[in-house]
Every structure is written in structure tokens, then in C-alpha cells.
């Protein structure tokens, strides 16, 4: 994995954790925003991992 991809993975984990914390502290509609932020962070991290393995398969 390249260093830039690792940086983006770390940033997406931070975004996901901020989303979970926002969802836990919210009382109204911000709960949905926090869960959406968590989903975005998790899906972005998974797409980075998928891109890494797709590049490995293409190199073979």
C-alpha cells in the first residue's frame, strides 16, 4: 500500500469515529448526520482497500 492510501485510510477512520461520536451525542436530526458520516468513512475506507487489491490483481 502506498503512503498516500494509508493516510486516506487513517483520515476515513477518523471521519467514521467523529460520526459515531456525533451520533452518540445528538438528540435530534444530527443523529442521522452522524450515522451518515460514519457510513461515509467506512465505505471510503473499504473502497481504498478494494482499490489496493484491484491494482494488485491488475499487476499480475
Secondary structure, DSSP 8 states (H G I E B T S, - for coil): --HHHHHHHHHHHHHHHHHHHHHHH--STHHHHHHHHHHHHHHHHHHHHHHHHHHHHHH-
